């Protein structure tokens, strides 16, 4: 089957393919990959072990919390692609603007990062096993990153069923590997040494370090937004979507991140492709590193699946007839180019995560305000698929200006109190961080703008207040 054909009709007309355990496996294989260990290692740059655990729990719990409300609930309930059901929030053209800017850049960045990590992992194993001397930015890193991209494309081009089959094998293996790493860590690491280990590269202000660590992990949590809705719509029940999304991602991510942080603190390097070999030994460490590197490939396939669907839908008729395999290949062009600069994404990993969160967080806030508050979880499916101006969700020129305005307002608020590029912050950042407040700003801005621009004028398919009162009665 053409993988892209799954995006042409509402899922209500098709079979849902994943139960709770299937979706849990998908989420675990997404969560436990070398990037998760890298997140733990990056957290160790700022804080020690105990503060690091607190920062990861708080940050991921917050980011995942509003991300799941914004992405999973509506798509699963109505069986509609994540970016199709965004039309009431941003309009058809507005969705396209966000897809071809924020979403596309974010997912291409993640895809290139995961592929480069595969390249670094394979070259590290080669150096250890065969005595080669491939550096972290050598052409061999690029070569194996390109191989990873090619395999990801092959899996992706065959649609979500193939992705699910790989995840059934990958997810249990990742659980075993991660549990082994935790046991090995406990048996071979002094607990006192771990608790007293200093952060690898902290700033002078301890409160700022903790706030930065929390915000970084919140950015990791919200960065799941571009993929979760389109994956959750393939589940059979709301329960099979909601709890595996939150529990699977939160639990698996935290375990892998804690292992990565502990290893970084004890071995002095935040990069899992560096510490995993000496940590697990030349033979077992190599096997573990290669296995987790392969999990990066399945993660990439799952991540890119919903993004390519979004590109096809947001383009209108322009890309509707392009073969799914060719469309997937086109997506990987920029990640493949970035693979020739393996140090670029690696050195800017924390900046990339937090900067993308500056836009994704207020997006989530706007979506939550629209779906849960203004529409009371009611979306008219027929209006989603009506031709442009015939749809109640077309607004003016296909743009819901309340949605785009809310994203802009939240992103500006985020960047004012915390600039990930320059690392400048306002004093309030150390108390409230940035992602959750910017999501709240996005939600409030959307509510106010939507009521002024559309609700009072009967535009946008919002139910009149009187009708809501009658329904509740």
C-alpha positions in Angstrom: 0.0 0.0 0.0 1.1 3.5 -0.7 1.9 4.9 2.7 0.6 8.3 1.7 -2.9 7.0 0.9 -3.6 6.8 4.6 -3.8 10.5 4.7 -6.5 10.9 2.0 -9.6 10.0 4.0 -10.7 10.4 7.6 -9.6 7.4 9.7 -13.3 6.8 10.6 -13.5 5.2 7.2 -10.5 3.0 7.8 -9.3 0.4 10.3 -7.3 1.6 13.3 -4.3 -0.6 13.5 -2.7 -0.1 17.0 -3.9 -1.2 20.4 -2.4 0.1 23.7 0.5 -2.3 23.7 1.3 -1.5 20.1 1.3 2.2 20.7 3.3 1.8 23.8 6.0 0.0 21.7 5.9 2.8 19.2 6.4 5.4 22.0 9.2 3.4 23.7 11.1 3.0 20.5 10.7 6.7 19.9 11.8 7.7 23.4 14.8 5.3 23.9 17.3 6.1 21.2 20.8 7.7 21.4 19.2 11.2 21.5 17.6 10.4 24.8 20.9 9.5 26.3 22.3 12.7 24.8 19.6 14.7 26.5 20.7 13.2 29.8 24.3 14.0 29.1 23.4 17.5 28.1 21.5 18.0 31.3 24.7 17.0 33.1 26.4 20.0 31.6 24.3 22.2 33.9 23.4 20.3 37.1 24.5 17.4 39.2 22.7 14.0 39.6 19.9 14.9 42.0 19.1 18.2 40.5 19.3 16.6 37.1 16.7 14.0 37.9 14.4 16.7 39.3 14.9 18.9 36.3 14.2 16.0 33.9 11.0 14.9 35.7 9.6 18.4 36.0 10.6 19.5 32.5 9.4 16.4 30.7 6.2 16.2 32.7 5.2 19.7 31.9 6.2 19.6 28.2 4.5 16.3 27.6 1.4 17.3 29.5 0.3 20.2 27.3 1.8 18.6 24.2 -0.4 15.6 24.5 -3.5 17.6 25.1 -2.8 19.6 22.0 -1.9 16.7 19.7 -3.3 13.3 20.8 -6.8 13.9 22.0 -8.6 15.4 19.0 -6.7 13.3 16.3 -7.6 10.1 18.1 -11.2 11.0 18.8 -12.0 12.0 15.2 -9.5 9.7 13.4 -8.2 12.7 11.5 -4.6 13.6 10.6 -3.0 16.0 13.1 -2.6 18.8 10.6 -6.0 18.4 9.1 -7.7 18.9 12.4 -5.6 22.1 13.0 -7.6 23.9 10.3 -10.1 25.3 12.8 -7.2 26.7 14.8 -5.1 28.2 12.0 -7.1 27.9 8.8 -6.0 25.9 5.8 -3.4 28.4 4.6 -2.3 29.1 8.2 -1.6 25.4 8.8 0.5 25.4 5.6 2.5 28.4 6.9 3.3 26.6 10.1 4.0 23.3 8.5 6.5 24.7 5.9 8.3 26.8 8.6 8.2 25.7 12.2 7.3 22.0 11.7 9.4 21.3 8.7 12.5 22.9 10.2 12.1 21.2 13.5 11.6 17.7 12.0 14.4 18.1 9.5 16.7 19.1 12.3 15.8 16.1 14.4 16.2 13.8 11.4 19.6 15.1 10.6 20.6 14.8 14.3 19.5 11.2 14.6 21.2 10.2 11.4 24.5 11.9 12.5 24.3 10.1 15.8 24.1 6.8 13.9 27.2 7.8 11.9 29.1 8.7 15.1 28.0 5.5 16.8 29.1 3.3 13.9 32.5 5.0 13.5 33.1 4.8 17.3 32.5 1.0 17.1 34.8 0.8 14.1 37.6 2.7 15.9 37.3 0.4 18.9 36.9 -2.9 17.0 39.1 -2.5 14.0 41.5 0.2 15.1 40.4 2.8 12.6 40.8 6.5 13.4 37.6 8.2 12.2 37.0 11.5 13.9 33.6 12.9 15.0 33.4 15.0 11.9 35.0 12.7 9.4 33.5 11.7 6.0 32.8 8.2 7.4 30.4 9.8 9.9 28.6 11.5 6.9 28.6 8.2 5.0 26.9 6.2 7.7 24.5 9.0 8.4 23.5 8.9 4.8 23.1 5.1 5.1 20.8 5.7 8.1 18.8 8.2 6.1 18.4 5.7 3.2 17.2 2.9 5.6 14.8 5.4 7.2 13.4 6.3 3.8 12.9 2.6 3.0 11.0 1.9 6.1 9.0 5.1 5.9 8.1 4.6 2.2 6.2 1.4 3.2 3.9 3.2 5.7 2.9 2.9 9.4 2.3 -0.9 9.3 6.0 -1.5 8.5 7.0 1.1 11.1 4.9 -0.8 13.7 6.5 -4.1 12.8 10.0 -2.8 13.4 8.9 -1.2 16.7 7.6 -4.6 18.0 11.2 -5.8 17.7 13.0 -2.6 18.7 10.9 -1.7 21.8 11.5 -4.8 23.9 15.2 -4.8 22.9 15.5 -1.2 24.0 13.9 -2.0 27.3 16.3 -4.8 27.9 19.3 -2.7 26.9 18.3 0.3 29.1 17.6 -1.9 32.1 21.0 -3.6 31.6 22.7 -0.2 31.4 21.0 0.8 34.7 22.1 -2.4 36.4 25.6 -2.0 35.1 25.7 1.6 36.3 24.6 0.6 39.8 27.1 -2.2 40.1 30.1 -0.3 38.7 29.6 3.2 40.0 30.1 4.6 43.5 26.8 6.1 44.7 28.6 8.6 46.7 30.8 9.6 43.8 27.7 10.0 41.6 25.8 12.1 44.1 28.8 14.4 44.5 29.8 14.6 40.9 30.0 18.2 39.6 28.2 19.4 36.5 30.4 19.3 33.4 30.0 22.9 32.2 27.7 24.9 34.5 27.2 28.7 34.8 28.0 30.5 38.0 24.4 30.9 39.1 23.0 27.5 40.5 19.4 28.7 40.2 19.9 29.6 36.6 21.5 26.2 35.9 18.5 24.4 37.3 16.0 26.6 35.4 17.9 26.1 32.2 17.9 22.3 32.8 14.2 22.3 33.4 13.5 24.4 30.3 15.7 22.2 28.2 13.8 19.1 29.2 10.4 20.9 28.8 11.6 21.7 25.3 12.3 18.0 24.8 8.8 17.1 26.0 7.0 19.6 23.7 9.2 18.6 20.7 7.1 15.5 20.4 4.2 17.6 19.1 4.8 17.4 15.4 4.4 13.6 15.4 2.1 12.4 18.1 -1.3 13.3 16.8 -0.9 11.6 13.4 0.5 8.5 15.2 -2.2 8.5 17.9 -5.0 8.6 15.3 -4.0 5.0 14.4 -4.9 3.7 17.8 -8.1 1.8 18.4 -9.4 3.6 21.6 -8.8 6.9 23.4 -7.2 5.0 26.3 -4.8 3.2 23.9 -3.7 6.6 22.7 -3.6 8.8 25.8 -1.8 6.8 28.5 0.8 5.1 26.2 1.6 8.6 24.9 2.2 10.1 28.3 3.4 7.1 30.3 5.4 5.5 27.5 7.2 8.7 26.5 7.7 10.0 30.0 8.8 6.7 31.6 11.1 5.5 28.8 12.6 8.9 28.2 13.4 9.5 31.9 15.1 6.1 32.3 17.3 6.6 29.3 18.0 10.2 30.3 19.0 9.3 33.8 21.4 6.6 32.5 22.9 9.1 30.1 23.3 11.8 32.8 24.9 9.3 35.3 27.3 8.1 32.6 28.2 11.6 31.6 28.8 12.7 35.2 31.0 9.7 36.0 32.9 9.5 32.7 33.1 13.2 31.9 31.5 13.2 28.5 28.0 14.1 27.5 28.0 12.3 24.2 26.6 8.7 24.4 28.4 7.6 21.3 31.7 8.3 23.2 30.9 7.0 26.7 28.8 3.9 25.8 31.8 1.8 24.6 34.0 2.2 27.7 30.9 2.1 29.8 29.7 -1.3 28.5 33.0 -2.8 27.4 34.5 -3.3 23.9 32.2 -6.2 22.8 28.9 -5.6 24.8 29.3 -1.8 24.5 29.6 -2.1 20.8 26.5 -4.3 20.4 24.5 -1.9 22.6 25.6 1.2 20.8 24.8 -0.3 17.4 21.4 -1.6 18.5 20.5 1.8 19.9 21.8 3.4 16.8 19.4 1.3 14.7 16.6 2.5 17.0 17.5 6.0 15.8 16.5 4.8 12.3 13.1 3.6 13.4 12.6 6.8 15.4 13.4 8.8 12.3 10.8 6.8 10.3 8.1 7.5 12.9 9.0 11.1 13.2 9.0 11.8 9.5 5.8 9.9 8.8 3.4 12.5 10.2 5.5 15.4 8.8 5.4 14.1 5.3 1.6 13.7 5.6 1.4 17.3 6.8 3.4 18.5 3.9 1.2 16.7 1.4 -2.0 18.0 3.0 -0.7 21.6 3.6 0.3 21.9 -0.1 -3.3 21.6 -1.3 -3.4 20.0 -4.8 0.3 20.7 -5.5 1.7 17.5 -4.0 -1.4 15.4 -3.8 -0.4 13.3 -6.8 3.3 12.9 -6.0 4.1 9.3 -5.0 4.5 8.7 -1.3 8.1 7.3 -1.7 9.2 10.3 -3.8 7.7 12.7 -1.3 9.5 11.0 1.6 12.8 11.1 -0.4 12.3 14.9 -1.0 12.0 15.4 2.8 15.4 13.9 3.4 17.3 16.2 1.0 18.1 18.8 3.7 19.0 16.2 6.4 21.3 14.6 3.9 23.0 17.9 3.2 23.3 18.6 6.9 25.0 15.2 7.3 28.0 16.7 5.6 28.4 19.0 8.5 28.1 16.6 11.5 29.4 19.0 14.0 26.8 21.7 13.2 23.7 20.1 14.8 25.7 18.3 17.5 27.2 21.5 18.9 23.9 23.3 18.8 21.7 20.5 20.2 20.4 22.4 23.3 19.9 25.6 21.3 17.9 23.7 18.6 15.7 22.0 21.2 14.8 25.1 23.2 14.5 27.4 20.1 12.0 25.0 18.5 10.1 24.9 21.8 9.7 28.7 21.7 7.3 28.2 18.8 5.8 24.8 19.5 4.8 25.7 23.1 2.5 28.6 22.1 1.2 26.5 19.2 0.0 23.9 21.8 -1.5 26.6 23.9 -3.5 28.0 21.0 -4.7 24.5 20.1 -5.8 23.7 23.6 -7.7 27.0 23.9 -9.5 26.4 20.6 -10.4 22.7 21.0 -11.1 22.4 24.8 -12.4 25.9 25.6 -14.0 27.5 22.6 -15.2 24.5 20.7 -15.8 22.2 23.7 -14.2 19.3 21.9 -16.6 19.5 19.0 -15.3 19.7 15.4 -17.4 19.4 12.3 -15.7 16.8 10.1 -17.5 17.8 6.9 -16.2 21.3 7.3 -12.6 20.1 7.5 -12.9 18.7 4.0 -15.1 21.3 2.2 -13.4 23.2 -0.6 -11.7 26.3 0.7 -14.2 29.2 1.0 -17.1 26.7 1.4 -15.6 25.6 4.7 -16.5 27.2 8.0 -12.8 26.9 8.9 -11.5 28.8 5.9 -11.7 32.2 7.7 -10.3 35.1 5.6 -7.9 34.0 2.9 -7.6 30.6 4.6 -5.9 32.1 7.7 -7.1 32.2 11.3 -5.3 35.2 12.4 -6.1 34.5 16.0 -4.0 31.3 15.8 -1.0 32.8 14.1 -1.2 35.9 16.4 -1.2 33.6 19.4 1.9 31.7 18.2 3.7 35.0 17.6 2.7 36.4 21.0 3.8 33.3 22.8 7.1 33.0 20.9 7.9 36.7 21.5 7.2 36.2 25.3 9.4 33.1 25.3 12.4 34.8 23.6 12.1 37.9 25.7 12.4 36.1 29.0 14.9 33.5 27.6 16.9 33.7 24.4 18.4 30.3 23.7 20.9 31.7 21.2 22.5 34.3 23.4 21.5 32.7 26.7 20.3 36.0 28.0 17.4 35.7 30.5 15.2 37.9 32.6 15.2 37.3 36.4 11.7 35.9 36.3 13.0 33.0 34.1 14.6 31.3 37.1 11.2 31.0 38.7 8.8 30.2 35.9 11.1 29.0 33.0 9.7 29.7 29.5 7.7 26.8 27.8 4.7 26.6 30.1 4.3 30.4 30.5 4.6 30.8 26.7 2.0 28.1 26.2 -0.3 30.0 28.6 0.3 33.2 26.8 -0.5 31.5 23.5 -3.8 30.1 24.9 -4.9 33.4 26.4 -4.0 35.4 23.3 -5.9 32.9 21.1 -9.0 33.0 23.3 -9.1 36.8 23.3 -8.3 37.2 19.6 -10.7 34.5 18.5 -13.6 36.0 20.5 -12.9 39.4 19.1 -12.3 38.5 15.5 -14.5 35.5 14.9 -16.8 34.2 17.7 -18.8 37.3 18.1 -19.2 37.7 14.4 -20.3 34.0 13.8 -17.2 33.2 11.8 -15.1 30.0 12.1 -17.8 27.4 13.1 -17.8 28.3 16.8 -21.0 27.3 18.4 -23.1 30.3 19.6 -23.2 30.8 23.3 -27.0 30.2 23.4 -26.6 26.9 21.7 -24.0 25.8 24.2 -26.4 26.6 27.0 -29.1 24.6 25.4 -26.8 21.7 24.9 -25.7 21.7 28.5 -29.3 21.9 29.7 
